[in-house]
Every structure is written in C-alpha cells, then in structure tokens.
Amino acid sequence: MNDGKGGGTDAPRDILGAIFDQDGLLFDTERIYQECWLESARLQGVDMDPSFPRRFCGVGRRLIAEMAAAEHPELDIERFCDKAVEFAWGRQLAGVPEKKPGLGRMLEFCRAHAIRTAVASSSPRNVVEHNLRAAGVREFFDAVATGDEVENSKPAPDIFLLAAQRIGVAPARCCVFEDAVSGIRGANAAGMKAVMIPDLRQPTDEIRAMCTVCRDLGEAIAALSNRNQPF
C-alpha cells in the first residue's frame, strides 16, 4: 500500500509500538458522528449548536451524556445517545471509510521498521473491524482495543494501556497518534509519547506541551523517526 508520495526516513530508536485512534485520525469518520449528534437532537426538537458536539470528539458515552445533559437538560439523554450512535454506526457499517492523508505511508513505515501497531478507539469492535477491513488496512494492525472493552474511556489511559499490552510493548516505548484532546490527555496519563494530528479541534497551548503536533500522518512519520524530536 502506498500513498504515492514516497520518501524514506530512519527507524526510530526508542519507539517499538504505534497506537492509533480511529475516528478523525485513520479515517474521516468524525464528521459522521458530528452530523448524527445534531440529527439525534433534532428528533427531540432541539436545534443544537453545530459547534457543541465537537467537544465530544474522542470522548466516551458517559462523558458525552454528562456534557449533553449540562448543556441541554431538556433532552432525554439516553435516547439522544442511543439514536446518535445508532445513526453513526449504521452509516459506517454500510460504507467504506475515507482514509486520512498519509495513512498508507505511515503503516508501511511501521511495517518496514518492525513497529508493532494497534488501534485504540472508543467505537465498538464491530465498527472498527468493519472500517479497517473495508479500507483494506486490517492486515497492518497487530491488535485492536475498543471502548466496549475498558471501564474508563478517554481521557483515562485505560484503552491505551490495553492496546500496549496486546502488542507486547511497554507504555514508555509506545507512541500514540490522536486527533482529539481527550486522546492526548489519555496518552499522557498512560506515560506514552503522543502526536496530535488535529481534525475538528485545534490544540491549546496546554495540549501542545503534551505532544508533537503534525499536519497529517505522512508528516508524523518524520516526528516518529526523528531522534531529536521533542515529544
């Protein structure tokens, strides 16, 4: 698999595992969720500010429910969450996700340098597995960890620690690739290096201090392989 842009880099000396978020990082699926949160709110007659669901990026259901209830107490929160994820998962299972720029080159780099790879996504396993297979990249991942397998969702470190365990790499030797603030916080709490590739939300100065920020996965290869890169 190749993105057609070529370019080689040296192998990293200290990173043995690469852990990737899915929505908004591997695939352009975060926008599906954004649309479905708004659609679900409209079912209850609530015209939600389109910018509000961006706060849900990379966050598990419990935290989403808390944020939505605080902002819109008129919502039936269980119904709101149930319908939104039903819409979002249904749309994904019926299609092929659009790969984010640089994904092919990143996965080929990891394979060429024997870097173990995992997906750590808040989405359920059946959706993640479908997307990976539909996009033709499942073979490039050694493990998958999903939100329905851990007690605490991002920004807790649980899902990243589970992913590291499954690929047999110590947390300190792993690098997490995320598009969401909650994911960067989770990687930091797990004691892992982190690279943020912003999708719908830009990092604050606080978040920038926790990670390296890159434009896309292709650019992130250099950050991963550069021994002097300040993670």
N, C-alpha and C positions, 0 to 999 in steps of 0.2 A: 504494500500500500504506500502511496506517495502523493503528497500534495502538489508536486510538480515544481517546487521551488529550490530543491536541492540544498547544498550547504552542509558541511560537516563540522562537528565540534568534538573536543576531547571528552573522554568519560569523566564523570565526577569522581573524586577520590573518597568522599565520605558518605555519599548517598547510595543506599542499597535498595531502597523502596520508594516508589512513587504512588501516592494515593490521590485519586481524582474524584471530585464531586461530579454529579451528572448534569442536573438541570442548570442551564446557563453557562456551563463550563465545557462539557463534552459536546452537548447538543443545545440547539437554540429552542429549548422547551420551556424555559422560564416564562416566556411571554404567553404560552398557553395557559399556565396557571393564573397569570395576571388577568387574562380575559375571563377565565372561569370563576374567579372570586367575584368579579363585578357582575357576571351573569347570575351567579347564585344569590347575590344581594338583591338584584332586581326582581327575582322571583318572590321576594318578600316585600316588594315595593320600596326598597331602599336604593337611592341613587348614590352609590359610594364614590368618593373622590378617587379618580383613577390612580393617583399617586399613592394612596394609602396602602394597597396590597404590596407595594414594593418593600414595605417593612417586613413582609412575610418571607422574603427570599431566604432560602436555606434554613428556615425555622420549622420545627416540628409542630404537629397539630395542637398540642396542649398550649404552647405559647401563642400560636395563631389565635386560638379560641380566646385566650385571655386578652390579647390586644384588640380583637374584634369586639368583644363584649364591652371593653372600656370605651371604645370609640363609638360603638353603635349598640347601646343597651336595648334598643327596640328589636334587634334581631333575635330569632330563635337560633342560637349559636350552633347547636348540634346539627340542625337542618342545614344551616349555612355551610358548615364544614363538609357535611356528608355530600351535599349536592355539588359543591365545587370540585372536590376530589373525584367524584363520580364522572363529572364532565371531563375533567383533565385527563384522568386515566383512560377513559373511553376514547378520547381523541388520539391519544398516543398509541394505544393498542391497535387502532385502526389504520395507522400510517407508518411512515418511515421518517425518523427524526433528521433534521438538517444538522450536519456536523459543523462544529465551530472551526474557524480558521486555524490551521497548524496542527490539527489533531493527528493526521496521518504521520507527519514528520516526527511529532513527539513520541508516538507509540513505536515507530521504527527505531528511534534513538534508544528508547528504553530496552527494546529487544536486542539491539546490536551491542549494548553495553551490559547485558545481563542484570538490568534493574528490575526487580520484582514489582508488579503493578496490581493495584486494586481500585475498585470503585467504592466510594463511601457516600451513599445517597440516602436522603430522607424519604425518597419514594419507595414503594413496596417492591419486593423482589421480582414479581411477575412483570411489572412495568419496566424495571431496569433491564432485566434479561431480554425482554422483547426489543427494547431500543438498541441494545448492544448488538443483538443478532440481526435486526432489521438494517442497521447501519453497516453491518459487515465487519465489526471490530471486536466481537466477543473473544476471539482467539488470542487477542493481545493482552487480555487481563487474566491474571493468575487467581484472583479472588474477587468476590463481591460481598459487601456488607451493606445492609439496608436498615431503614429506620424502624421497621417492624421487628428487628432483632435486638434492639437495645432498649434499656429502661429510660435513659435520658437522651433527648435529641440535642442537636447543635443549638447553642454554643457549648454544651457539655462535650467532653473529649471522648465519650464512650464509643461512638461509631468509628473514630479514627484508631483508637486502641484495638478495637476488634479487627479492623482491616489489617493493621500491622501484625497482629497475632496470626491472622490467616495466611499472610505471606511470609511469616517467619523472620521478620526484621524488627530489630529494636526500635522503639519510637524515635530515639535520637538520631537514627540512621535513615529516617523517612522524611520525605518532602511532600507536603500537601499542596494540591492545586485547587483553588477555590475562586468563585466569583462573588461570594456573599460574605458580609461582615461576620455573621454568626459562625461561618466555617473557619474564618481566620482566627476568631477567638477560640474555637474548639481545638484547632491545630496547636495554637499557642499553649492551651491548657494541657494538651497531650505531650508537650515537650518536643514537638516536631518543627522542622523548618517549614516555612509557608511561602507560597507565591500566590498573589491575588491577580486575577485577570477580570477586571470589572465588567459587569454586564449591564444591569439596570441601575445599580447604585455605585457611586464613586466612594473610595475610601477616605475617611477623615485622617487628620494628622496622627491621631492615636493609632488607627489601624495601620497606617503606613509604617509606623515604628515597629510593628509586629511582623512585617513581611517585606518581600520584594514585590513590586507592582510591575506587571508586564502588559503589553498591548494585546497579545494573543498567545496561544500555545506554542507557536513557532518561535516567537521571541523568548518564551520561557525556557526553551532548550538551552539558550546561552546562559540564562541565570542559573539553571540547574548544573551546567557543566563548568561554569567559571569558578575556580577555586577561590578567587578573591572576592566573589560576590557577597556583599554584606546582607545575609538573611536576617 
